[in-house]
Amino acid sequence: MKGLDDRFLINIDHHSSGRTFADINWIDTEACAVGEMVYDLTRLAGAKITPEIATCPIYARCLQIQGIPVHGTDDNTFELARDLVRHGADPAMIAQQVYFAYPTSKMLLLGAALSNLRREGRLAWMWITHDDMLRTNAAEEDCEGLVTMRLALPAWKWRFFFAN
């Protein structure tokens, strides 16, 4: 990694596609989100869990799943959430910030993507163009979560791509 060659790197990942590149690599494909892994590490280190520390794993989980329970969500996930709330995390505030505080550019980009929604049998796809990005004044992060709109069309195979 350019610019990090002289640094001691720690890589924490939960994706099965995670790769080892750091001095320490912790890849746990059973974890639902890196925030859960960091929280476990924080507890093992004996750190005091403040409301601010308790909030971070919930943010990480919400951002990871975009509000959708995914593979790996189990009783441990809810036990963790209970523990974090007991330490001062505020799930309502977190949900408001993660799911209901989109910038106008993201909403306009979503509209552009949905206006391009096509389907053919069980296959559905949508796209956005570079012009859509410019017209909506969208940033790259505004693309995050657009693909989750596929869930409004259950049991469909989905494709999402960026057109030039």
MDTraj code that builds the backbone (N, CA, C; nanometers):
import mdtraj as md
import numpy as np

residues = "MET LYS GLY LEU ASP ASP ARG PHE LEU ILE ASN ILE ASP HIS HIS SER SER GLY ARG THR PHE ALA ASP ILE ASN TRP ILE ASP THR GLU ALA CYS ALA VAL GLY GLU MET VAL TYR ASP LEU THR ARG LEU ALA GLY ALA LYS ILE THR PRO GLU ILE ALA THR CYS PRO ILE TYR ALA ARG CYS LEU GLN ILE GLN GLY ILE PRO VAL HIS GLY THR ASP ASP ASN THR PHE GLU LEU ALA ARG ASP LEU VAL ARG HIS GLY ALA ASP PRO ALA MET ILE ALA GLN GLN VAL TYR PHE ALA TYR PRO THR SER LYS MET LEU LEU LEU GLY ALA ALA LEU SER ASN LEU ARG ARG GLU GLY ARG LEU ALA TRP MET TRP ILE THR HIS ASP ASP MET LEU ARG THR ASN ALA ALA GLU GLU ASP CYS GLU GLY LEU VAL THR MET ARG LEU ALA LEU PRO ALA TRP LYS TRP ARG PHE PHE PHE ALA ASN".split()
xyz = np.array([
    [0.0846, -0.1168, 0.0000],
    [0.0000, 0.0000, 0.0000],
    [0.0896, 0.1237, 0.0000],
    [0.0795, 0.1998, -0.1034],
    [0.1647, 0.3167, -0.1204],
    [0.1415, 0.4162, -0.0060],
    [0.2486, 0.4652, 0.0472],
    [0.2408, 0.5633, 0.1546],
    [0.2295, 0.5023, 0.2935],
    [0.2099, 0.3734, 0.3020],
    [0.1974, 0.3079, 0.4313],
    [0.3097, 0.2096, 0.4569],
    [0.4093, 0.2071, 0.3688],
    [0.5167, 0.1087, 0.3783],
    [0.5925, 0.1150, 0.5106],
    [0.6044, 0.2327, 0.5696],
    [0.6814, 0.2459, 0.6924],
    [0.5928, 0.2405, 0.8174],
    [0.4679, 0.1990, 0.8026],
    [0.3730, 0.1934, 0.9138],
    [0.3492, 0.0497, 0.9568],
    [0.3183, 0.0314, 1.0832],
    [0.2763, -0.0983, 1.1342],
    [0.1260, -0.1071, 1.1094],
    [0.0831, -0.2020, 1.0268],
    [-0.0564, -0.2096, 0.9854],
    [-0.1283, -0.3264, 1.0520],
    [-0.2528, -0.2998, 1.0909],
    [-0.3424, -0.4025, 1.1424],
    [-0.4640, -0.4048, 1.0512],
    [-0.4957, -0.5219, 0.9981],
    [-0.6074, -0.5405, 0.9071],
    [-0.7153, -0.6207, 0.9800],
    [-0.8329, -0.5612, 0.9957],
    [-0.9461, -0.6289, 1.0580],
    [-1.0571, -0.6347, 0.9541],
    [-1.1030, -0.7564, 0.9226],
    [-1.2017, -0.7738, 0.8160],
    [-1.2934, -0.8905, 0.8504],
    [-1.4131, -0.8877, 0.7945],
    [-1.5062, -0.9990, 0.8159],
    [-1.5543, -1.0589, 0.6844],
    [-1.5058, -1.0108, 0.5747],
    [-1.5481, -1.0608, 0.4436],
    [-1.4685, -1.1854, 0.4049],
    [-1.5351, -1.2788, 0.3406],
    [-1.4646, -1.3989, 0.2947],
    [-1.3619, -1.3645, 0.1877],
    [-1.3779, -1.2504, 0.1242],
    [-1.2818, -1.2055, 0.0232],
    [-1.1654, -1.1276, 0.0850],
    [-1.1665, -1.1134, 0.2187],
    [-1.0607, -1.0391, 0.2865],
    [-0.9232, -1.0978, 0.2543],
    [-0.8280, -1.0094, 0.2365],
    [-0.6933, -1.0553, 0.2024],
    [-0.5954, -1.0090, 0.3086],
    [-0.4893, -1.0837, 0.3215],
    [-0.3867, -1.0488, 0.4191],
    [-0.2845, -0.9576, 0.3529],
    [-0.2606, -0.8444, 0.4142],
    [-0.1643, -0.7485, 0.3600],
    [-0.0902, -0.6738, 0.4698],
    [-0.1331, -0.6916, 0.5933],
    [-0.0795, -0.6109, 0.7026],
    [0.0155, -0.6926, 0.7888],
    [0.0727, -0.6256, 0.8872],
    [0.1592, -0.6936, 0.9832],
    [0.0783, -0.7908, 1.0690],
    [-0.0430, -0.7494, 1.1036],
    [-0.1367, -0.8356, 1.1755],
    [-0.2644, -0.8384, 1.0929],
    [-0.3140, -0.9581, 1.0636],
    [-0.4364, -0.9751, 0.9863],
    [-0.5352, -1.0556, 1.0683],
    [-0.6502, -0.9956, 1.0983],
    [-0.7564, -1.0631, 1.1719],
    [-0.8778, -1.0658, 1.0808],
    [-0.9029, -1.1802, 1.0215],
    [-1.0165, -1.1971, 0.9310],
    [-1.1080, -1.3020, 0.9918],
    [-1.2278, -1.2589, 1.0298],
    [-1.3249, -1.3474, 1.0929],
    [-1.4520, -1.3462, 1.0089],
    [-1.4666, -1.4443, 0.9231],
    [-1.5818, -1.4495, 0.8324],
    [-1.7114, -1.4842, 0.9049],
    [-1.7032, -1.5204, 1.0320],
    [-1.8237, -1.5482, 1.1108],
    [-1.8826, -1.4201, 1.1694],
    [-1.8042, -1.3142, 1.1756],
    [-1.8523, -1.1869, 1.2296],
    [-1.9427, -1.1186, 1.1272],
    [-2.0423, -1.0479, 1.1771],
    [-2.1341, -0.9775, 1.0865],
    [-2.0806, -0.8417, 1.0441],
    [-1.9960, -0.7817, 1.1250],
    [-1.9405, -0.6509, 1.0935],
    [-1.8101, -0.6325, 1.1700],
    [-1.7218, -0.5524, 1.1149],
    [-1.5939, -0.5241, 1.1806],
    [-1.6177, -0.4563, 1.3145],
    [-1.7225, -0.3761, 1.3237],
    [-1.7534, -0.3097, 1.4506],
    [-1.7712, -0.4086, 1.5641],
    [-1.8306, -0.5232, 1.5359],
    [-1.8471, -0.6262, 1.6381],
    [-1.7116, -0.6815, 1.6805],
    [-1.6230, -0.6992, 1.5855],
    [-1.4898, -0.7507, 1.6154],
    [-1.4125, -0.6521, 1.7022],
    [-1.4195, -0.5250, 1.6672],
    [-1.3482, -0.4219, 1.7441],
    [-1.4067, -0.4117, 1.8846],
    [-1.5375, -0.4245, 1.8964],
    [-1.5993, -0.4215, 2.0280],
    [-1.5498, -0.5373, 2.1141],
    [-1.5430, -0.6576, 2.0554],
    [-1.4899, -0.7727, 2.1293],
    [-1.3475, -0.7462, 2.1758],
    [-1.2673, -0.6886, 2.0895],
    [-1.1286, -0.6558, 2.1230],
    [-1.1234, -0.5525, 2.2366],
    [-1.2110, -0.4542, 2.2292],
    [-1.2179, -0.3500, 2.3328],
    [-1.2510, -0.4112, 2.4689],
    [-1.3484, -0.5010, 2.4706],
    [-1.3851, -0.5672, 2.5961],
    [-1.2720, -0.6546, 2.6477],
    [-1.2088, -0.7313, 2.5577],
    [-1.0974, -0.8175, 2.5993],
    [-0.9817, -0.7363, 2.6560],
    [-0.9635, -0.6141, 2.6063],
    [-0.8574, -0.5267, 2.6552],
    [-0.8928, -0.4652, 2.7902],
    [-1.0172, -0.4844, 2.8329],
    [-1.0592, -0.4316, 2.9620],
    [-1.0908, -0.2831, 2.9610],
    [-1.1131, -0.2276, 2.8438],
    [-1.1428, -0.0844, 2.8337],
    [-1.2824, -0.0555, 2.8884],
    [-1.3002, 0.0622, 2.9462],
    [-1.4313, 0.1051, 2.9931],
    [-1.5165, 0.1344, 2.8694],
    [-1.6359, 0.0768, 2.8652],
    [-1.7246, 0.0964, 2.7508],
    [-1.8113, 0.2193, 2.7773],
    [-1.7790, 0.3278, 2.7114],
    [-1.8543, 0.4527, 2.7232],
    [-1.9692, 0.4507, 2.6226],
    [-2.0667, 0.5410, 2.6369],
    [-2.1735, 0.5484, 2.5362],
    [-2.1181, 0.5717, 2.3946],
    [-2.0116, 0.6488, 2.3836],
    [-1.9520, 0.6738, 2.2520],
    [-1.8931, 0.5457, 2.1926],
    [-1.8245, 0.4688, 2.2761],
    [-1.7672, 0.3415, 2.2302],
    [-1.8800, 0.2443, 2.1964],
    [-1.9855, 0.2416, 2.2761],
    [-2.0972, 0.1506, 2.2520],
    [-2.1718, 0.1846, 2.1238],
    [-2.1695, 0.3103, 2.0851],
    [-2.2404, 0.3533, 1.9635],
    [-2.1724, 0.3032, 1.8369],
    [-2.0407, 0.2980, 1.8354],
    [-1.9669, 0.2651, 1.7125],
    [-2.0020, 0.1286, 1.6532],
    [-2.0085, 0.0202, 1.7308],
    [-2.0430, -0.1092, 1.6685],
    [-2.1832, -0.1114, 1.6085],
    [-2.2771, -0.0388, 1.6693],
    [-2.4117, -0.0343, 1.6123],
    [-2.4092, 0.0408, 1.4801],
    [-2.3372, 0.1526, 1.4748],
    [-2.3209, 0.2231, 1.3474],
    [-2.2623, 0.1291, 1.2422],
    [-2.1561, 0.0598, 1.2795],
    [-2.0905, -0.0305, 1.1848],
    [-2.1874, -0.1364, 1.1355],
    [-2.2642, -0.1933, 1.2257],
    [-2.3598, -0.2976, 1.1877],
    [-2.4683, -0.2411, 1.0971],
    [-2.5220, -0.1249, 1.1314],
    [-2.6268, -0.0646, 1.0491],
    [-2.5756, -0.0315, 0.9091],
    [-2.4557, 0.0230, 0.9021],
    [-2.3998, 0.0552, 0.7717],
    [-2.3712, -0.0711, 0.6913],
    [-2.3282, -0.1762, 0.7592],
    [-2.2973, -0.3022, 0.6918],
    [-2.4205, -0.3649, 0.6300],
    [-2.5295, -0.3682, 0.7040],
    [-2.6470, -0.4413, 0.6569],
    [-2.7503, -0.3525, 0.5903],
    [-2.7333, -0.2204, 0.5962],
    [-2.8294, -0.1271, 0.5382],
    [-2.9715, -0.1580, 0.5857],
    [-2.9843, -0.1967, 0.7121],
    [-3.1155, -0.2198, 0.7704],
    [-3.1738, -0.3561, 0.7402],
    [-3.0973, -0.4430, 0.6771],
    [-3.1481, -0.5719, 0.6351],
    [-3.0758, -0.6816, 0.7104],
    [-3.1472, -0.7649, 0.7844],
    [-3.0794, -0.8781, 0.8484],
    [-3.0182, -0.9688, 0.7416],
    [-2.8936, -1.0008, 0.7590],
    [-2.8209, -1.0795, 0.6603],
    [-2.7688, -1.2076, 0.7229],
    [-2.7125, -1.2931, 0.6396],
    [-2.6511, -1.4161, 0.6868],
    [-2.5548, -1.3833, 0.8001],
    [-2.5636, -1.4582, 0.9047],
    [-2.4770, -1.4332, 1.0193],
    [-2.5478, -1.3583, 1.1304],
    [-2.6672, -1.3038, 1.1020],
    [-2.7447, -1.2404, 1.2074],
    [-2.8048, -1.3517, 1.2915],
    [-2.7699, -1.3527, 1.4190],
    [-2.8168, -1.4586, 1.5066],
    [-2.8374, -1.4041, 1.6471],
    [-2.8582, -1.4912, 1.7426],
    [-2.8833, -1.4460, 1.8792],
    [-2.7651, -1.3672, 1.9359],
    [-2.6431, -1.3980, 1.8917],
    [-2.5267, -1.3213, 1.9378],
    [-2.5328, -1.1764, 1.8910],
    [-2.5868, -1.1548, 1.7718],
    [-2.6014, -1.0187, 1.7194],
    [-2.6918, -0.9372, 1.8102],
    [-2.8026, -0.9968, 1.8521],
    [-2.8970, -0.9252, 1.9367],
    [-2.8461, -0.9127, 2.0797],
    [-2.7702, -1.0102, 2.1249],
    [-2.7067, -1.0013, 2.2565],
    [-2.6079, -0.8853, 2.2574],
    [-2.5308, -0.8717, 2.1504],
    [-2.4371, -0.7597, 2.1379],
    [-2.5128, -0.6278, 2.1404],
    [-2.6213, -0.6189, 2.0643],
    [-2.6999, -0.4952, 2.0605],
    [-2.7523, -0.4606, 2.1999],
    [-2.8008, -0.5604, 2.2727],
    [-2.8503, -0.5369, 2.4090],
    [-2.7381, -0.4835, 2.4979],
    [-2.6202, -0.5450, 2.4878],
    [-2.5061, -0.5028, 2.5673],
    [-2.4665, -0.3584, 2.5347],
    [-2.4675, -0.3252, 2.4067],
    [-2.4301, -0.1896, 2.3663],
    [-2.5306, -0.0864, 2.4163],
    [-2.6595, -0.1188, 2.4116],
    [-2.7617, -0.0268, 2.4631],
    [-2.7444, -0.0092, 2.6127],
    [-2.7126, -0.1165, 2.6828],
    [-2.6879, -0.1057, 2.8272],
    [-2.5701, -0.0139, 2.8583],
    [-2.4772, -0.0046, 2.7650],
    [-2.3616, 0.0833, 2.7845],
    [-2.3852, 0.2241, 2.7297],
    [-2.5064, 0.2534, 2.6851],
    [-2.5393, 0.3903, 2.6481],
    [-2.5605, 0.4179, 2.5001],
    [-2.5500, 0.3182, 2.4143],
    [-2.5788, 0.3416, 2.2721],
    [-2.7268, 0.3760, 2.2565],
    [-2.7589, 0.4644, 2.1634],
    [-2.8958, 0.5097, 2.1403],
    [-2.9405, 0.4631, 2.0017],
    [-3.0057, 0.3456, 1.9923],
    [-3.0425, 0.2905, 1.8618],
    [-3.1312, 0.3814, 1.7774],
    [-3.2229, 0.4537, 1.8395],
    [-3.3118, 0.5427, 1.7636],
    [-3.2323, 0.6545, 1.6959],
    [-3.1381, 0.7140, 1.7698],
    [-3.0558, 0.8207, 1.7128],
    [-2.9678, 0.7650, 1.6010],
    [-2.9124, 0.6459, 1.6228],
    [-2.8262, 0.5849, 1.5220],
    [-2.9056, 0.5551, 1.3958],
    [-3.0241, 0.4946, 1.4105],
    [-3.1084, 0.4646, 1.2943],
    [-3.1441, 0.5921, 1.2189],
    [-3.1755, 0.6979, 1.2925],
    [-3.2081, 0.8256, 1.2282],
    [-3.0916, 0.8739, 1.1429],
    [-2.9712, 0.8680, 1.1966],
    [-2.8548, 0.9173, 1.1238],
    [-2.8146, 0.8265, 1.0076],
    [-2.8321, 0.6952, 1.0238],
    [-2.7891, 0.6015, 0.9198],
    [-2.8924, 0.5892, 0.8086],
    [-3.0209, 0.5799, 0.8437],
    [-3.1229, 0.5472, 0.7448],
    [-3.2097, 0.6642, 0.6999],
    [-3.2152, 0.7703, 0.7786],
    [-3.3100, 0.8760, 0.7477],
    [-3.2452, 1.0139, 0.7380],
    [-3.1196, 1.0166, 0.7036],
    [-3.0496, 1.1453, 0.6931],
    [-2.9696, 1.1502, 0.5629],
    [-3.0335, 1.1120, 0.4532],
    [-2.9642, 1.1127, 0.3240],
    [-2.9554, 1.2540, 0.2689],
    [-2.8429, 1.2859, 0.2082],
    [-2.8334, 1.4163, 0.1414],
    [-2.9219, 1.4173, 0.0164],
    [-2.9602, 1.5336, -0.0255],
    [-3.0436, 1.5481, -0.1450],
    [-2.9800, 1.4800, -0.2645],
    [-2.8486, 1.4894, -0.2776],
    [-2.7799, 1.4287, -0.3920],
    [-2.8035, 1.2771, -0.3972],
    [-2.8044, 1.2117, -0.2841],
    [-2.8274, 1.0667, -0.2817],
    [-2.9700, 1.0339, -0.3236],
    [-3.0659, 1.1111, -0.2759],
    [-3.2051, 1.0872, -0.3122],
    [-3.2270, 1.1095, -0.4617],
    [-3.1654, 1.2138, -0.5170],
    [-3.1779, 1.2386, -0.6609],
    [-3.1117, 1.1272, -0.7414],
    [-2.9975, 1.0778, -0.6929],
    [-2.9286, 0.9683, -0.7605],
    [-3.0130, 0.8405, -0.7552],
    [-3.0759, 0.8148, -0.6422],
    [-3.1658, 0.7004, -0.6310],
    [-3.2792, 0.7124, -0.7329],
    [-3.3330, 0.8321, -0.7465],
    [-3.4388, 0.8545, -0.8464],
    [-3.3902, 0.8234, -0.9872],
    [-3.2678, 0.8655, -1.0185],
    [-3.2109, 0.8372, -1.1507],
    [-3.1951, 0.6875, -1.1716],
    [-3.1451, 0.6183, -1.0683],
    [-3.1262, 0.4736, -1.0792],
    [-3.2604, 0.4034, -1.0967],
    [-3.3598, 0.4413, -1.0174],
    [-3.4903, 0.3769, -1.0274],
    [-3.5596, 0.4074, -1.1599],
    [-3.5325, 0.5250, -1.2164],
    [-3.5932, 0.5565, -1.3462],
    [-3.5350, 0.4687, -1.4572],
    [-3.4195, 0.4083, -1.4318],
    [-3.3571, 0.3169, -1.5276],
    [-3.3855, 0.1698, -1.4954],
    [-3.4690, 0.1440, -1.3979],
    [-3.5001, 0.0071, -1.3582],
    [-3.5625, -0.0691, -1.4748],
    [-3.5069, -0.1855, -1.5034],
    [-3.5586, -0.2731, -1.6087],
    [-3.5709, -0.4130, -1.5527],
    [-3.6589, -0.4909, -1.6108],
    [-3.6709, -0.6297, -1.5700],
    [-3.7012, -0.7165, -1.6904],
    [-3.6556, -0.8377, -1.6780],
    [-3.6792, -0.9381, -1.7810],
    [-3.6948, -1.0715, -1.7079],
    [-3.8184, -1.1132, -1.6907],
    [-3.8434, -1.2332, -1.6120],
    [-3.7991, -1.2120, -1.4683],
    [-3.7136, -1.3001, -1.4188],
    [-3.6649, -1.2900, -1.2813],
    [-3.5410, -1.2020, -1.2694],
    [-3.4925, -1.1491, -1.3778],
    [-3.3730, -1.0644, -1.3761],
    [-3.4139, -0.9185, -1.3764],
    [-3.3579, -0.8408, -1.2843],
    [-3.3848, -0.6975, -1.2784],
    [-3.2513, -0.6249, -1.2723],
    [-3.2454, -0.5068, -1.3320],
    [-3.1226, -0.4289, -1.3278],
    [-3.1551, -0.2806, -1.3364],
    [-3.0622, -0.2019, -1.2897],
    [-3.0722, -0.0564, -1.2996],
    [-2.9321, -0.0019, -1.3112],
    [-2.9203, 0.1200, -1.3546],
    [-2.7886, 0.1791, -1.3730],
    [-2.7950, 0.3292, -1.3525],
    [-2.6780, 0.3837, -1.3307],
    [-2.6606, 0.5282, -1.3295],
    [-2.5435, 0.5598, -1.4204],
    [-2.5439, 0.6788, -1.4726],
    [-2.4379, 0.7213, -1.5631],
    [-2.3527, 0.8291, -1.4964],
    [-2.2423, 0.8563, -1.5592],
    [-2.1573, 0.9671, -1.5127],
    [-2.2368, 1.0966, -1.5176],
    [-2.3176, 1.1146, -1.6218],
    [-2.4020, 1.2345, -1.6310],
    [-2.5015, 1.2418, -1.5151],
    [-2.5552, 1.1249, -1.4730],
    [-2.6443, 1.1230, -1.3562],
    [-2.5704, 1.1731, -1.2322],
    [-2.4466, 1.1281, -1.2182],
    [-2.3656, 1.1707, -1.1033],
    [-2.3452, 1.3225, -1.1060],
    [-2.3130, 1.3762, -1.2230],
    [-2.2900, 1.5209, -1.2354],
    [-2.4198, 1.5991, -1.2151],
    [-2.5281, 1.5537, -1.2776],
    [-2.6564, 1.6236, -1.2709],
    [-2.7096, 1.6305, -1.1276],
    [-2.6884, 1.5252, -1.0498],
    [-2.7397, 1.5212, -0.9123],
    [-2.6387, 1.5741, -0.8113],
    [-2.5203, 1.6123, -0.8614],
    [-2.4125, 1.6595, -0.7752],
    [-2.3758, 1.5533, -0.6714],
    [-2.3791, 1.4269, -0.7155],
    [-2.3554, 1.3147, -0.6248],
    [-2.2068, 1.2876, -0.6080],
    [-2.1728, 1.2412, -0.4902],
    [-2.0378, 1.1951, -0.4611],
    [-2.0401, 1.0421, -0.4668],
    [-1.9234, 0.9813, -0.4729],
    [-1.9157, 0.8358, -0.4818],
    [-1.9915, 0.7675, -0.3677],
    [-1.9830, 0.8237, -0.2472],
    [-2.0507, 0.7615, -0.1334],
    [-2.2031, 0.7642, -0.1460],
    [-2.2563, 0.8510, -0.2330],
    [-2.4009, 0.8523, -0.2555],
    [-2.4493, 0.7256, -0.3253],
    [-2.3575, 0.6507, -0.3854],
    [-2.3931, 0.5236, -0.4510],
    [-2.4146, 0.4120, -0.3497],
    [-2.3602, 0.4292, -0.2292],
    [-2.3727, 0.3264, -0.1250],
    [-2.5197, 0.2969, -0.0985],
    [-2.5544, 0.1707, -0.0976],
    [-2.6885, 0.1294, -0.0616],
    [-2.7892, 0.1284, -0.1750],
    [-2.7553, 0.1840, -0.2902],
    [-2.8520, 0.1841, -0.4001],
    [-2.8907, 0.0423, -0.4402],
    [-2.7943, -0.0455, -0.4345],
    [-2.8203, -0.1834, -0.4755],
    [-2.9187, -0.2534, -0.3823],
    [-2.9347, -0.2044, -0.2601],
    [-3.0287, -0.2690, -0.1682],
    [-3.1732, -0.2496, -0.2114],
    [-3.1978, -0.1627, -0.3059],
    [-3.3335, -0.1452, -0.3567],
    [-3.3843, -0.2745, -0.4191],
    [-3.2946, -0.3673, -0.4492],
    [-3.3343, -0.4961, -0.5059],
    [-3.4285, -0.5702, -0.4136],
    [-3.4228, -0.5390, -0.2856],
    [-3.5046, -0.6116, -0.1903],
    [-3.6524, -0.5799, -0.2031],
    [-3.6849, -0.4719, -0.2714],
    [-3.8246, -0.4410, -0.2958],
    [-3.8834, -0.5357, -0.4002],
    [-3.7975, -0.6105, -0.4676],
    [-3.8403, -0.7076, -0.5681],
    [-3.7895, -0.8449, -0.5262],
    [-3.8554, -0.9092, -0.4288],
    [-3.8015, -1.0334, -0.3727],
    [-3.7858, -1.1436, -0.4760],
    [-3.6865, -1.2280, -0.4487],
    [-3.6572, -1.3480, -0.5264],
    [-3.6136, -1.3174, -0.6693],
    [-3.5686, -1.1974, -0.6942],
    [-3.5188, -1.1643, -0.8269],
    [-3.3686, -1.1698, -0.8250],
    [-3.3110, -1.2039, -0.9366],
    [-3.1664, -1.1897, -0.9523],
    [-3.1438, -1.0449, -0.9913],
    [-3.0419, -0.9832, -0.9331],
    [-3.0196, -0.8411, -0.9530],
    [-2.8840, -0.8126, -1.0130],
    [-2.8782, -0.7113, -1.0914],
    [-2.7522, -0.6578, -1.1423],
    [-2.7594, -0.5062, -1.1310],
    [-2.6510, -0.4452, -1.0870],
    [-2.6414, -0.2990, -1.0796],
    [-2.5088, -0.2613, -1.1397],
    [-2.5074, -0.1673, -1.2295],
    [-2.3813, -0.1284, -1.2899],
    [-2.3809, 0.0197, -1.3210],
    [-2.2623, 0.0708, -1.3403],
    [-2.2434, 0.2096, -1.3771],
    [-2.2158, 0.2151, -1.5263],
    [-2.2921, 0.2951, -1.5972],
    [-2.2698, 0.3118, -1.7401],
    [-2.1816, 0.4334, -1.7624],
    [-2.1053, 0.4305, -1.8667],
    [-2.0199, 0.5468, -1.9004],
    [-2.0995, 0.6528, -1.9711],
])
top = md.Topology()
chain = top.add_chain()
for i, resn in enumerate(residues, 1):
    res = top.add_residue(resn, chain, resSeq=i)
    for name in ("N", "CA", "C"):
        top.add_atom(name, md.element.get_by_symbol(name[0]), res)
traj = md.Trajectory(xyz[None], top)
